[in-house]
Amino acid sequence: MNLDEPLSDKEFDELDDFLLSDRCAEDCMTMDTLHGYLTALVVGPEQVLLGEWLPHVWGPSLKDAPKFKSDKEYEKIVGLIARYMNEIAVTLEVAPKEYEPLFCEHEHEGKNLLDGEAWSWGFWEGINLRAKAWEPIWHSNLATVVRPIYLLGAEELEEDEMRLREDPVQRHKLAVEVEAAIPEIYRYWLPHRKSAVTTIQRETPKVGRNDMCSCGSGKKFKKCCGKETAED
């Protein structure tokens, strides 16, 4: 699987069809929601491994996972999702100004307006995987920059917050603000981004086989406790 290769139009449609098919649960992410979700994982403060984030694509419960026809089909679909994610990461790394959220569009009073709700909900789901790690940004100078994602994506809002997004034109303006926010969020977390793999450091120095055994026997490690380890 070549992760560096972006999805072709045919592959995009293939993944879209699979996510919308009866094989997937009703709560399975659609392509726009998935794009927001993967973006949050790419730009966020901590790396999240595929084994943790992938189940949430299929739905809120582990029972929502689709039944794949074969291992080959599973690898293909997951490979398409992984490449979809990598395409986001490469764009933000190489040309962040070219990054575009996958928003839907609809016509309202003769104008084409952006609909960023599904995308923002996906992004919000990504945030919730590491909600504690995301907390500093809400108290930073980017708090107002991130707020449109909250207003469009959070499931529970206060009444005064709902009034900020109840009109299609308001939601369009929030979507525009969301698009401008992503490169800034990416730059904010980049210096602090933590790997999902923890390096374990040895607290005590390693005992060499020719060193005196620490058990106090007076023998070399290889002739004492080290001998038992070797035999095991």
C-alpha positions in Angstrom: 0.0 0.0 0.0 1.5 3.3 -1.1 0.3 5.9 1.4 1.9 8.7 -0.5 -0.6 8.3 -3.4 -3.8 10.4 -3.1 -7.1 8.8 -3.8 -8.2 8.9 -7.4 -11.7 10.0 -8.2 -12.6 6.4 -8.7 -11.2 5.4 -5.3 -12.9 8.3 -3.7 -16.3 7.2 -5.1 -15.6 3.6 -4.1 -14.9 4.6 -0.5 -17.9 6.9 -0.5 -20.2 4.1 -1.8 -18.9 1.7 0.8 -19.5 4.1 3.7 -23.1 4.8 2.5 -23.9 1.2 1.7 -26.1 -1.2 3.8 -22.8 -2.9 4.9 -22.2 0.0 7.2 -24.3 1.2 10.2 -26.5 4.2 9.9 -24.1 6.2 12.2 -21.1 5.4 10.0 -19.2 8.4 9.0 -19.7 9.9 5.5 -16.9 11.2 3.5 -17.3 14.8 4.7 -17.5 13.7 8.4 -14.5 11.4 7.9 -12.5 14.2 6.4 -13.1 16.4 9.4 -12.3 13.5 11.8 -9.1 12.6 10.1 -8.1 16.3 9.9 -8.4 16.6 13.7 -6.2 13.5 14.1 -3.6 15.0 11.8 -3.5 18.5 13.4 -4.0 17.5 17.0 -1.6 17.5 20.0 -1.1 13.7 20.1 -0.7 11.0 17.6 -3.6 8.5 17.8 -2.9 5.0 16.4 -5.2 3.5 13.8 -6.4 0.7 16.1 -7.9 3.3 18.4 -9.4 5.8 15.9 -10.7 3.4 13.2 -13.6 1.8 15.1 -15.1 5.3 15.6 -15.4 5.6 11.8 -17.9 2.8 11.7 -20.1 4.1 14.5 -20.3 4.7 18.3 -20.3 1.0 19.2 -17.9 -1.8 18.3 -20.9 -3.7 17.0 -21.2 -1.1 14.2 -18.1 -2.4 12.4 -19.0 -3.7 8.9 -18.7 -7.4 8.1 -16.1 -7.4 5.4 -16.3 -10.1 2.7 -12.6 -11.0 3.1 -9.4 -9.8 4.6 -8.5 -8.4 1.2 -11.6 -6.2 1.2 -10.8 -5.0 4.7 -7.2 -4.1 3.8 -8.5 -2.3 0.7 -11.0 -0.1 2.5 -8.8 0.6 5.4 -6.0 1.4 3.0 -8.2 3.9 1.2 -9.0 5.6 4.5 -5.3 5.6 5.5 -4.4 7.3 2.2 -7.3 9.8 2.6 -5.7 10.7 6.0 -2.2 10.9 4.6 -3.3 13.2 1.8 -4.5 15.6 4.5 -1.3 15.4 6.4 0.9 15.9 3.3 -1.2 18.9 2.1 -0.9 20.6 5.5 2.8 19.9 5.7 3.8 20.9 2.2 1.1 23.5 1.2 -1.2 24.4 4.1 -2.8 27.2 2.2 -4.1 24.7 -0.3 -5.9 22.7 2.3 -9.7 22.6 1.9 -12.2 21.0 4.2 -14.7 18.7 2.4 -17.8 20.8 3.0 -21.1 20.3 1.4 -22.8 23.1 -0.5 -26.5 23.9 -0.8 -28.5 26.7 -2.4 -30.2 29.2 -0.2 -32.2 32.2 -1.7 -30.3 31.9 -4.9 -26.8 31.7 -3.3 -24.5 28.7 -2.9 -23.7 28.4 0.8 -21.2 26.1 2.5 -22.5 23.5 5.0 -19.7 22.6 7.4 -21.8 20.8 10.1 -21.0 17.2 9.2 -17.3 18.0 8.7 -17.1 19.9 12.0 -18.9 17.1 13.8 -16.2 14.7 12.5 -13.5 17.1 13.7 -15.2 17.3 17.1 -15.2 13.5 17.3 -11.5 13.6 16.7 -11.0 16.2 19.4 -12.9 14.0 21.9 -10.4 11.2 21.4 -7.9 13.4 23.2 -10.1 16.0 24.8 -7.7 16.6 27.8 -4.7 17.1 25.5 -6.7 19.7 23.4 -7.6 21.8 26.5 -4.6 24.3 26.3 -5.9 25.6 22.9 -9.2 26.7 24.4 -7.2 29.0 26.8 -4.8 30.2 24.1 -4.8 33.1 21.7 -6.5 30.6 19.2 -9.5 30.1 21.4 -11.7 32.3 19.2 -10.2 30.7 16.1 -11.3 27.2 17.2 -14.7 28.3 18.4 -16.5 28.0 15.0 -15.6 24.3 15.0 -17.3 23.9 18.4 -20.3 25.9 17.3 -20.8 23.7 14.2 -19.7 20.4 15.5 -20.6 20.0 19.2 -23.7 18.1 19.9 -24.7 20.1 23.0 -24.8 23.9 22.8 -26.2 26.6 25.1 -29.3 28.5 23.9 -27.3 31.7 23.2 -24.7 29.6 21.3 -27.5 28.0 19.1 -28.5 31.5 18.0 -25.1 32.0 16.5 -25.6 29.2 14.0 -29.4 28.8 13.5 -29.4 30.7 10.1 -27.9 29.1 6.9 -25.9 32.3 6.3 -24.5 32.2 9.8 -23.4 28.6 9.3 -21.8 29.5 6.0 -19.8 32.2 7.6 -18.7 29.8 10.4 -17.6 27.3 7.8 -15.5 29.9 6.1 -13.9 30.7 9.5 -13.3 27.0 10.1 -11.4 26.6 6.8 -9.1 29.5 7.8 -8.6 28.1 11.2 -7.1 24.7 10.3 -3.6 25.8 9.2 -3.4 27.9 12.4 -4.4 24.9 14.5 -1.9 22.8 12.7 1.0 25.2 13.4 -0.1 25.7 17.0 0.2 22.0 17.9 3.2 21.1 15.6 6.0 21.9 18.1 4.1 20.1 20.9 2.8 17.0 19.0 3.5 13.8 20.9 4.0 10.4 19.5 1.6 7.6 20.4 4.6 5.3 21.0 6.1 5.8 24.4 9.8 5.1 24.9 10.5 3.2 28.1 13.7 4.2 29.8 15.7 1.9 32.0 15.8 3.3 35.5 18.8 1.3 36.5 21.9 0.7 34.5 22.1 -2.6 32.5 24.2 -5.3 34.1 27.0 -6.6 31.9 27.5 -10.4 31.9 31.1 -9.9 33.2 30.0 -7.5 36.0 29.7 -8.7 39.6 26.1 -9.9 40.3 24.0 -7.5 42.2 22.6 -10.3 44.4 25.8 -10.2 46.6 27.0 -13.7 45.8 30.4 -12.5 44.8 30.2 -14.2 41.4 30.0 -12.7 38.0 26.5 -12.0 36.6 26.9 -14.6 33.9 27.8 -17.3 36.5 25.0 -16.4 38.8 21.6 -14.8 38.1 22.5 -14.3 34.5 23.0 -18.0 34.1 19.5 -18.7 35.2 18.2 -16.1 32.7 20.2 -17.7 29.9 18.9 -21.2 30.8 15.3 -19.9 30.8 
